[in-house]
Amino acid sequence: MLVILLAHALAAVVAPLCVRIAGRKAFYPLAAVPLACLGWVVAQWGTTQVVSVEWAPAIGMNIDLRFDSLAAVLAVLVLGIGTLILCYCARYFDDDEPRLGAFAAQLVAFSGAMFGVVTSDNMLLLYVFWEITTVLSFLLVGHNADKAASRRAAIQALLVTGAGGLTMLTGIVLLGHLSGSFLLSDLLDGGAPSGVAASVAVGLILVGALSKSAIVPLHFWLPGAMAAPTPVSAYLHAAAMVKAGVYLIARLAPAFAESPVWHPLVLTLGAVSMVLAGWRALQVTDLKLVLAFGTVSQLGFLVMLVGIGTPDAALAGIAMVVAHALFKACLFMVVGIVDHGAGTRELGSLSGLGRREPVLFGAAALAALSMAGIPPLLGFVGKESALAAAQHAEVLAGPVRVALLAVFVVGSMLTVAYSARFVWGAFADKDGVEPLRHWHGPDLAFLAPPVLLALAGLAAGLAAPWVDTLLAPYARTLPGPAPEQLALWHGFTLPLLLTVVVVAGGLAVFAVRGRIHESAHPRLGNADRVYDATLKQMDRLSLRMTAATQRGSLPLNQATILGTMTLLPAVALAIAGPSEFRMRLWDTPMQLVIALVMIASALAATVARNRLAAVLVVGVTGYGCGVIFALHGAPDLALTQFLVETLLLVVFVLVLRAFPAEIEQSRLAASKGSRAVLGIAVGSVVAVLGAVAVAARSATPIWQLIPEAAYTLGGGKNAVNVLLVDIRAWDTMGEVSVLVVAATGVASLVFRVRRFGSAPRAADAPDYDPDRVGWLSAGRLISRENRSMILQIATRLVFPTIMVLSVYFFFSGHNAPGGGFAGGLTAGLALTLRYLAGGRYELGEALPVDAGHLLGTGLILAAGTAAASLVVGAPPLSSAIVEVTLPLFGEIKLVTALFFDLGVYLIVVGLVLDVLRSLGARLDSELDSDTPVGAKGGAA
């Protein structure tokens, strides 16, 4: 199963290249991937396969896959129809189709994600694949991004199914905690919880499932998604994605069908969907919309069947799932061929196509007959079994069974009516409508996929007993007597009589179709208008909230944030804080002296008028914190604090060059008192919170365990660095990702147009003279009044030393103070020194590399280290220790976390380089030209 997922992922990666080389014909080799995987599914039919790979077992997040009878049925639909859809795409699209490579990659990736949904045993993993299908659906529906209808449909589908997915996640987490396991197999083996909380969890999961399967009132996104290319509609909205909700209900039915919220939600909403959408299918005039509303109607039918919770209903439901996938995918493909050849999908514009294309007409007729439930198609077998299952559903009260049978009969009548309307509208000779003059007939390769699906529906109906042997194992997992066998003939029974009533009633409705209001541009129902109104109200609310909280005043924003940060913890401490706690104010008198210096510096910052002086005294507080770290025996933290503080001072100095030296007296005095009060309040609350947290500890402090864990697990003596690159490497991964985003954001705001490219070199300067000699390559380019010969000489002497120190910190960090972060900061300070001494051109001489390349390379190294662990079967970001003995060097101990640390090193260097280029070199050029920063685009 893992191989199948990886094969689809690899195929998705290479798909754009294949399309670039072979054009639309690349879909044929891509179709070989799901076809080969289908062979594995067929070979493993009737068996149960389990795969488990540890990822994060402490939180229940492991890769747990399970292949059983239900997964096998859905996998055949996903992979088999996916193969035919890819072959269909090779004839549907032209070679010059925009973004065809991306479309192919997304379609193959979707096939793999759907296979992950139906084989996931871990509910959290199922949710991951679930949301991947949501995102891929958004991309596929919005393939024609230049059209407003496609963009709207894609966003609508994303918001509705995404919101349903988040609701489902809440239910999954709640259900997992109640049951003590996130495995579906554990729930189905008797581990399902009960009670109010469990009912709430099941209800939330059902909301996600119903939204995915477009059940009323969340149905409106599916007709809107018909703006997608027809292959997307045939696959996602007929055979695959919309089946995900039906699959999840079928999967949970054995354990939760008796839950108090189950039948009211599933049966009620399914019944409304079947009838309402069936009626709407008789009103619209676009062939794809007829099928779209028909799909919503059929999905309501399916969720009712699999949600009843009896073996007979489960067997009928899974049979109808297969039948629906076959006939609806076929019909969507037929619509694509009609649209491709005639240039229209309007019922009123098509006439005489049945005589012109008998093979296409035959395939559409077979599929429509199956959809209408006419023998001997599989649709008839499933629908008759559904009527019998509703008749004998003992888990339901008598009136409920009668109502359910009535809904099945009425909904099936509508199905017969819109099935006949579809065939008539697409292929019949119509009075007053001229036959098509311009028709591009399909070739054999274009016709083959829908014809195969139509014939499969016929063959499955004729071989109903054999199909029963394939589908019955799932039905027997539900409590109750063994289900009645699928067959074309069960004798003269009530379901057979009802089938006759359904066909006769459906044909009667079709006969009076002219009296049913038709609209060429139908609205998608009240739910669609509610969706639009909801978005409009959310926009208005967000604007009002923004206007109230974001007034464009930085002091006001900061005051709001700090005030909230002060008020809420203070109230919480006052209400539920400890009555008393003990704490030591200091361990040595030196700490008290440093604290007094920091307090004095903080007070000085509040009264200083000179901006640079204020920044410097604020920096003193940071250096004081570093000294306290050192006194407490934390040299690694002290080193990092000193480096960060120094770099921050440099950044402040770079920015302050664009501001007046003095703060205006009016602005300084306007709110001095309120700012002082706020600052004291914030500091006091933070100090009290820290003291309370320390005093409230009752368990053994974790710091007592870290040194030994760092050496035994991470292979290093520097506990801080091992924490960063091994034990808590996921945190570091997130932090460096934020650094990359921050660097990109700062550079984008400053450069506005283009950020790529290295800093300018001395040779790029207009007055560069290669014969002039100086201590630094670009030192002569600085004007005499701004040039410091002493600084240039010192820089020339100490720059190599600082860079060597940076490399030393990097390599020694695993066992001594240092590491990738400290080493990167040291290298950044060396680059800063070169810039301060030689200007923006000297920065290009020091490191003629694009900062973005450093950031990207570092992130790839860090992420690659996480992925490399999986290749050898270890958890992500776990370290391996390699010990070798080399001549001259002796014994060398290498920890693979070093490569992760190298990524951190490069990211920090890239961040500093980006800051120097944007806030330094870019600002230099703007100040020299007296142009406001950001007013011109381009790289510095």
N, C-alpha and C positions, 0 to 999 in steps of 0.2 A: 504493500500500500504506500509506503514511503517512496518507493521507486516510482510509482505512478505519479505522485505529487511532484517529485523532482523532475520527472520527464516532462510534465506539462510546464513547469517553471522554466526549464531549459528551452523548450520549444517556444515559449513566449519571448524569451530573451533573443533568440536567433530569428524570430519571425520577421522583424523589420528588414534584416539583412537578406533573408530569403526573398521577400517581396521586391526588394530593390534589384536583386539579381534576375529573378524569374518573372516578375510581375504577378498578375493574378493567378498564374499557374502554380505559384508557390503554395496555394492552399491545398493542393493535392498531397505533397509530402508532409505538410503540417497535419493533414487528416490522418496520416499513418500513425501519429502518436496516440490519439484516443482509440483508434482501431486496434492497435497492439495491446493497449491496456484493456480493451474489451475482451480480447482473447484470454487475458489472465482471469477476468471476472467469470467468464464462462467456464474456464478450467477449474475454478474454485467453487463453483455453484454447489450448494448443499452442504458446504463446510462452514466452520466458524474460525476466522483468522483474527488474531489479536496482536497488536504491536504497541509497545510501551517504551517511550524514551523519556528519561528524566530531564526536566528543564528547571522547574522551580518547585520541588515537591513540598516545601514548607507551606506554600500557599495553594497547593493543589493544582498547579499549572504545569502539567506534563503533556507530552504528545502521546495521547492514548487513542488508538484507532481500533475499530472493531468492525469486521466484515461478517454480516449474518444474512438471513433470508431477506429482510426488508431492505438492507443496504444493497444487496445484490440486485434487487428489482430496480431500484432507483439508479444504481450505477449503470445498468444496461441502458436505461433511457438516456442518462447524461452522456455516456460515452458513445453509444450507438447513434443516437440522433445527432450528437455533436459531430461525429464523423461525416454524416450526410450533409449537415449544414455547411461544413467547411468545403466539401466538394461542390455544393450549390453556390457558394460564394465565388468559386473560380469562374462561374459563368454569369453570375449576377452582376459583378462589378466590371468596370472597364480598367484597363491598365493605367489610365491617367486619373483614376479616382484619388482625390486628395486624402492624405493620411491613411492610405490603405495598409501600410506596414504596421502602424500603431493599432489599427482596427484588428488586424490578424493577431497581433500579440495579445490584445485584450480578450479576443474571443477564445483563444487557446487557454489563456490564464483563467478565464471564467469556467471553462470545462474542468480544469483542475481544482478550482475552488469549490465547485459544486460537488465534485467527488469527495473533497474534504468534509463538506457539510454532512453528507449522507454516511460517511464512515467514522466520524468523530464520536468517540465514546465519552471523552471529557467535554462537559457542557461549556466550559470556558474556551476550549479549543474550537468547539462548534460555533461559538459566537464570533471568534476571530474569522473563520472562513465565511460565516454569515455576512459579516460586514465587508469582507473582501468582495463578495458578490454584489453587495450594495454599491460599492465604489465603482466596480467594473461596469455594473449596469448603468450608472450615471455617465460613464465615459462612452459606452456603446450607444446609449440612447441619444446622447449629444454629439454623435459622430459628425453630423452636418452642423457644425458649430456656427456657420455663417447664417443660419436660419433662426429667427427668433423663436419659432415654434419648437425647434429641437432643443434650444437652450432652456426654454420654459419647462418642457416636458422632463428634461434631465434633472433640473433642479427640483421640480415637484416630486419626482420619483425618489430622489435622494433624501429630501426632507421627510417625506411620509415614511418610507421604509427605514430610514436612519433613526427617526424618532421611535418607531416601533421596535427597532433593534435595541436602543438604549433602555426602553421599558423592559424588554425581554432580559437584558443583562441584569437589571435590578432583581427580577424574579429568579434568575439563575443563581445569583449570589445568595439571596435569601434561602432558596431551596437547598443549595449546597451546604450552608451553615446549619440548617435545620436537620438535614439527613446525615451530616458528617462526611459526605462524599460528593464530589462533582461528577462522578461516573454515572452515565445512564444505565449501565449494566447493573450497578449496585441498587439503583432505584427500582429497576424492573425485577430484581431478585428478592423483593420483599423489604427493601430499605426505604420505601416511600414514606415520608412523614405525613401526619394528619394534624388537624386543628385549624384555627383561624389563620395563623401565619402561613401555613402551608397552602391554604386556599388562596390567600392573597398572592403568594408566589406563583401558583399555577395560573391565576388570572392574569398576572403581568406577562408571563411567558406566552399565554394565549394571545394577548394583544399584539405581541411581536409577530407571532405566527400568522395571525389574521391580516395584519398589515402587509406582510410579505406576499400573501396569497390574494391580495386585493379584495377583501371581503368588506361589504358595507358596514360602516360608513367610510372606510378607508380605501374604497374601490376606485376612486376617480383618477388616480395616477396611472392606472393601466391603459384606459382608452387614450389618455394624453400621450403615453409612451409609444403610440403608433406612429409618431413622427420619426421614429428610428428607422433605419434601413430594414427591409423585410427579413433578411436572415436573423437579425436581432429579435424581431417579433416572433419568428418561427421557433427560435431556440429558447430565449429567456422567458418570453411571455406565453409560451404554449407548452414546452416540454421540460424546462429546467427551473429557472428561478422561482416562478410562481408555485412550483411544486414543493419548494422548501418548506413553506408553512404547512401544507398538507402532510408532508413527511414528518414534521416535528409533532403534529397532532397525532398521527398514526403511531409514532414512536412512543409517545407518552401515554397513549390510551390504555395499554394494559395496566398501568400503575395508577392513573388519575381519572379514569372515566367516571368513577363514582364520587369525585370531588364535588362539593356543592355548587361551585361556579362553572363546572365543565359543561353540562348539558344546556343550561340557560344561555351561555355565551355562544357555544358552537352551533347548536341547533337553531336558535333564534336568528342569529346573524346570517348563518348559512341559508336559512329559508328565505329571508328577505333578499339576499343577494341573488338566489336562483330565480326568483320571480321578477324582481325589479329589473335586473340586468337583462333577463330574457325578453321582457317587454321593450326595453330600450333598443335591443338588437333588431326589433321590427320597425324602428323609427328611423334609424340612420341610413344614409344612402351610400356611404363609402364602404367598399368591401372589407377593408381592414378594420373599420369600426364595427361592422357587423360581427366579425370574428372576435374583436376585442370584448365587446359586451357579452357575446356568447361565452367567451372564456371566463369572465367574471361570474356568469350564471353557472357554468359547469364547475367552477371552483367552489361556489357555495354548495353545490351538490356533493362534491368530493369531501369537503370538510364535515358535512353532516354524516356521510357514510362512515368515514374513519373515526368520527367522534362518538358514534353511538356506543361503541364499547363491547360489541358481541362478536364472536368469531364469524358468523354469517355476514354481518355488516363489514367487518374488516376485510373479508375475502372479496366481497362485492366492491368495496372501496378501492382496494389495490388493483382489482381488475379494471375498474373504471379509470384509475390513474394511468395504467398502461394504454388503454384504449384512447383516452383523451390525448395523451402525448402523441400517439400515432396519427389520429385523424386531424388534430388541430395543427400540428407541425406541417402536415401535408397540405392543408388548406391555406395556411399562410404562404407556403412556397408557391402554391398555385396563384395566389394573388400577386406575388412578386413577378411571376412569369407574365401574367396578364398586364400588370402595370408596365413591365419592361417592354412588352410587345406593342401594347395599344397606347401607352402614355397616359392612361386614365384608370381610375378605380371606381368611378361613379356608375351605379347601377343603371341610371337612365341614359348613359352614353354607350353602353355595350350591347351589341346585338349580333346574333349569328355566329358567335365564336364557337359554339358547340359543333357546328358542321365543319368549320375550318380546322379545328384542332380536336379531333375525336379522342386521341390518347390523353390529352390534358383534361378533356371533359370526363373521360372515364375515370381517371384518378380522382378528380374532384367529386364525382358522383359517389364513388365507393366511400370516400372519406366522409362525405355528408350523410350517407346512409348509416354509417357507423355512429356519427354524432347524433343522428335522430333515433338510434336504437332499433334499426330494422335488421331482421335476420337475413343472412347468417353471419353478420359482422360481429366483431368482438364487442362493439358498443351495445348491441342487443343482449349479448350474454351478461355483460356487467349490469345493464339497467334492469333486466328481469331479476337478477340476483338481488339487486338493491331493493326492488319492490317486495321481494320475499323476505329480505332481512328486516325491513321496516314492519312488515306484517307480524313477524315473530319476535320482535325485540322485547323480550320480557323485562328488561331492565327499565323500560319506560312504562309509564301509566297508560291505561287504555285510551283515554282521550288524546294523549300525546302521540300515541302510535297512529291514531286515526288522522290527526292533524298533519303528522309527518307524511303519511301516505297521500293525503290531499295535496300537499306541497309538491311531492315528487310527481304526481300526475299533472298538476297545472304547469309546473316548471318544465316537464318533459314535453307537454303540448307546445309550449312556446319554443322549445328546442327544435321540434319537428318543423314548426312554422318558419323559424329563421334559417334552418338548414335548407328547406325548399326554396326560400327566398334568395339565399346565397347562390344556389345552383341556377335558379331562374334568372337572377340579376346578372350573373357573369356569362352565361352560355346560351340563353334562350333567344329565339327570334322574337323581337318585340315590335308590335304595331306602331308605326310612326317613327321608328328609330332606324336610321340607315345603317346597314352593316359597315363594319370598320373598313376604311379604305387603306389606311396605313397600318400594316401589321407585320411585325418582325417575329417570325415563327421561332420557337425554341428548338435547339438541337437536342440530340439524344442525351448528351451529358447534362443539359439543363433540366430535362424531363425526368431523368433517372431517379433522383432523390425522392420527389413526391410520389412517383409511381411505386417505388419500393415500399414506402410507408403505407400507401393505400393497400397494396397487396398484402403487406404484413398484417393489417387489420382484418382482411378477409381470411387469411390463412389461420390467424389466431382464433377467429371465431369458429372456423370449421374444426380446428383441433382443440376445442375448449377443454376436454378432459386432460389433454397433455398440459395445457396452460395451467390447469388446476393443480397438477403435481408440482409446478414451479412456484405457485403463489400461496398454496395452502399452508406451508410451514410457518409463515408469519401469522396467518389467521389463528393457528393453533396456540400461539403465545398468549392469547386473550382467554380469560376464564370463561368456562361454559362448554357445552357439548361441541363435538367436532362439527365444522361447518358443512353445509350441503354442497355437493360437488358442482362445479361449474359445468354447464352443458347447454346445448342448443335446445333440447327438448326435455321438459319436466312433466309433460302431460297437461291436461286441461286444468289449470289452476287459476287462482285469483290474480296472480301477477300476469299471467297470459291474457286474461280478460282485460286487466288494466292497460296492458300494452296495446291491445286493440283500441281501447278508448283513447289512449294517448295519440296513436297514429291518426285515428279519425278526427279527433279534436284538433290536432295540429294542422291537418290538411284543411279543416274548416276555417281555422284562423288565417292560414295562408290564402285561402280563397277570398277573404274579405280584407286583404292587406291594403287595398286602396282606401279603405275607410280609416286606416291608422295614420295619424299625422306623420308626415315625413318632413325632415329638415335637411337641407344640403349642408348646413353649418350648425350642427347641433351643439348646444351647451352640454357639458358633461354632468349635468345634474346639480341639485342644490349643494351637495357636498363640495363640488368644485368651487361654487361661489362662496361657500363658508371658508374654504381654504384661502381664497383671495382676500376675503374680509379679515381673516385672522392675521395674515401676513401684513396687511395694511395697518391693523391696530398695533401689531408688534413694532412696526416701524415707527408709528407715532409715539408709542410708549418709550422706545429707546431714544428717540429724539428729545422727548421731555426730560428723561433721566439724564441724558448727556448735557442738556441745557442747564439742568439744576446742579450738576456735579462737576462739569468740565467747562468752566467759564473762560478758559484761556489764561488764567492767572496761575503761574507756578507756585507762588507763596500760598494761595488759597488751596490748591490741590494738595500741597505738602501738609498744610495745616489740617485738612480733612483726614488725610491718611494717618498722620501722627496722632490726631485727636482720637480717632477711632481705636488706634493701637493702644492708647492710654486708657480710654474710658472703659472699654469692654473688659480687659483683664482686671482693672481696678474694681469694677462692680462684682465680677466673679469672685475675687479675693475677699471682698467685703461680705458677700453672702455665704460662701462655702469655704473660705480660707481657713488654715489651721489657727487654733487659738494661741499657740506659741511655737517658736522654733528657735534653735540655737545656731549660731554661726560665729566664726572667728573673723574679726575685721582684717587682721594681717598676721603673717607668720614671722616676719622679720621687720625691724624698723626701716630697712631700705625700701620695702614695699610701700610703707606709709609716705616716705619722701617722694617716691616716684608718683604716687597717687596725688600728692599735693601739687607736684609740677604739672600733672595732667589737668587737674582742676583749674590751676592758674591759666594754663594755655587755653582751656575751653572758655574761661571768662574773658580772656583777652580777645578771643575771636569774636565775641559779641560786641565789643566796643571799638574794634579796629576799623578805621576808615579806609586804609589802603588794602585793596583786594589781595595783593600778593602777600602782604604781611598776615592777613587773616588766613590765607591758605597755609602759610608756613607754620603758624601756631596750631592750626588744626592738625597738621602733620606731626607736631610734637606729641600730641595725644596718641597717635598711632605708633610712633616709635616707643612711647612709654609702655604701651600694651605689649610690644615686642620684648622689652626689657623684663616685664613681669613674667612673660612666658619663659624667658631664659632663667630667671631666678627660680622658677618652679620646676626646672629640670626638663624643659621641652625645647632644646636647641633647634630642632627641625621647624617647629611652629614659629620660633623667634626669627629664624632665617627667612622664612616665607613672609612673615609680617614685615620685616625690614625691606625686603625686595619689593613687595607690593606697595608699601607706603612710598618708597622712593619713586616708583614708576607712576603712581598716582599724582605725586607732586609735579612730575614732569608734564603729565597730561594737563593738569590744571594750569601750569605755566604756559603751555602751548595755547590753550583756549583763552586765557586772560589777555593775550596780546591783542585780541580784537575788542577788548572792553576798555573803558577809561580806567586810569590807575586808581582813582579815588571813588568811593561810593558817595552819591549825592547826600548831603546832610538831611534833606527833607525825607528821603526814603529811609535813611538810617534811623531817624528819630520817630518816624510815623508809627511804627509798631514794635519798637524795641521792647517795651514792657511785656506785651502779650507774647512775643516770641521767647522772651526769657522764661516766662511762666510755663509755656508749652515745653521748652527744652528741659526745664527742671522736672516737670511732670513725667515726661518720657523717660528720662534717666532714672528717676526714682522707681517708677513702675517696673522697668526692666531689671533693676537691681533687686527689688523685692521678689519678683518672679524667680530670678535665679536663685536667690537664697531659699525661697520656699521649695523649689524643685530639689535642691541639694539636701535640705533638711528632711524632705518627705521620703527620701529613698529608704526602702526597707530591705531590698534584696542585695546580694553581693554585687558591688560595682563591676561593670563589664571591663573597666580598664585593667582590673587585676588579671583577667584572662587573655587580654590582647597580646602582650609580649610573647607568651608561649605559643599562642595560635599563629602569630606572625612568623615565627621561626619554623614551626612544625608543618604548617599548611602552606605558607607563602615562601618559605626558604630565605627569609631575610630577617635581620636584626633590627632594622629601623621600622618600628611598628606603624608609624604614621604613613610612611611610603607604601608599606605592604597593604595597609588599609585602603589606600587610594587606588592601587593598581591590581589588587587581588580580592581581598575580603569584601570591600565595598566598591568594587570596580564598576558596578552598574550605576552608582551615584556619580562617579567620575565621568562615565560615558555620557550621562545626561548633562553634566556641567560643561564638558568640553563642547558638546553640541550647542549649548546656549552661547558659549564663547564664539563659536563660528557664526551663529545667527547674529550676535551682537556686532561682531566685526563687519559682517556684510551689511547690516543695517546702518551702522555709522558711516561706512564708506558710501553706501547708496544715497544717504541723505546729503552728504557733502558733495559727491561728484555728480549726483542727479542723473546723468546720462550714461556714463560708462566708467566702471571701476577697474577693469582688467588692464593688465600691463604693469611692468615694473616701474620703479621711480626713475626719473630722468637722470642720465649720467652726465659727467662733466663735458663729454664731447658734444652733448646736445645743446649746451649753452651757446648763445649767439656770440659771446665775446671770448670763447675758449681759445687759448693759445697753447698748443702741445709742447712748445719749447720752454714755457715758463715752469719753473721748478718750485715746489713748496713742500711743506711737511705733510700735507694731505693732498690727494689728487684734485679735489675741487676747492681747496682752501683759498686759492687766489681769486676765486669768483665772488667771494664775499667782499663787500665794500670795506674800505679801510676803517671807517668809523665803527663798524660792527665786527671787525676781525680781532681775535685775540690770539696772538702768536703763542703765548704761554699755554693756552688751552689746546691749541693745535699740536704743539710739541708733546704735551702730556698725553693727549689722545693717541698720538702716533706710538708712544712708548707703552701705554697701559692697555690699549685695545687688544693686542694678541694675548696678553696675560688674562684679561677678563674672559676672553673666549675660551682659553684653556681651562680657566676656573669653571666656566659654564659646562664644559664637557666633563670635567671632574665631578661636578655636582650630579650630572646625569648618571654617570656610571656608578658612583659611590652611594647613590641614594637608597639602594635596597638595604644597605647595612650601616650607613652613616647619614648624618644630616645632608639633605639634598633631594634628588629625584628629578623627574622630567619637568615638573612645574617650576621648581626652584632653578634648575638649569636653564629652562626657557626664559624665565624672568631675567636671569643674569645676562644671557645673550641679548635679550631685549634692551637691557640697560647699556650694554656695549654699543649696540646700534644707535641708541639715543645719544650716547656721547659723541659718536661720529657725526650725527646729524647736528647737534648743538655746536660742534666745533667747525664743521665744514658746510653746513647748509643742506638744502634739499638735493643738490647734485652729488654731494658726498654720500648721501644715503643710498643713491643708486650705485655708487662705486663700492660701498660696503657690502651690499647684498643685491646684485642685479637679478632678482627673482620676483615674479609676481606674488604678492602676498596671498592672493586667492589660491594659487597652486600649493603653497605651503599649508594653508588651512585645509584644503581638500585632501592633500596627501596624508596629513596627520589624522584626519577623520577616517580615511580609508584604512590606515594602519590600525587605529583603535578598534574600528568595527571588524576589520579582518581578523584581529586577534580573537575577538569573540566568536566569529564563525569558524575559525580554524580548530577550536576545541571540539566543535561538533563533528568535524570530519573524522577525528580519532575516537569518537564515541564518548567524549567527556562533556560535562556541563559547560555552557558558554562562559567565557572569561575565566576559566580555571587555568592555573599555571602548571607547567611541567618543569622539572629541574634536570638539567643536563650537566654532568660532571665529566670533564676530560682532562688529560694530562698532556701538555705540549712541551717540546724542548724549549729551554731558556725561560719560558713563562711559568712552568710548573703546573700545579693543579688549578684548573679554571672551573668555576661553578657558574653556569648560565641558567637564569630563570626566564622562562618565556614571557613573563610579565614585562620584561625589558622592552619588548616590541610595542606593547601597549603604552609604556612610558615614553617611548620614542614618538609615538603619535601625539601624546600630550605635549612633549617638548616642541614639536613642529607647530602645533596649534598655537601655543603661547607665543612663539617667535613670529608666526604669521599675524597674530593679533596685534602685537606691538608694531610690527612693520606696517600694518594697515592703519593703525592709529597715527603713526608718524607721517605716513603718506597723506592721510586725510586731514588731520588736525594740525599737522606740521607743514609738510611740503606744499600741500594744496593751499593752506592758509597763507603761506609765504607768497605764493604766486598771486593770490587775490589781493593781499595787502600791497605788494609791489605795484600792482596795476590799479590800485584804488577802486577795485570792483568788489561789491558785496559777495561774501562767501556763498557759493551755490548758485550764483547768477549765471555762470557759464557752465556748459557741460564739457565732457571730455576728461581724459586722464591727466594727472599732473605731469 
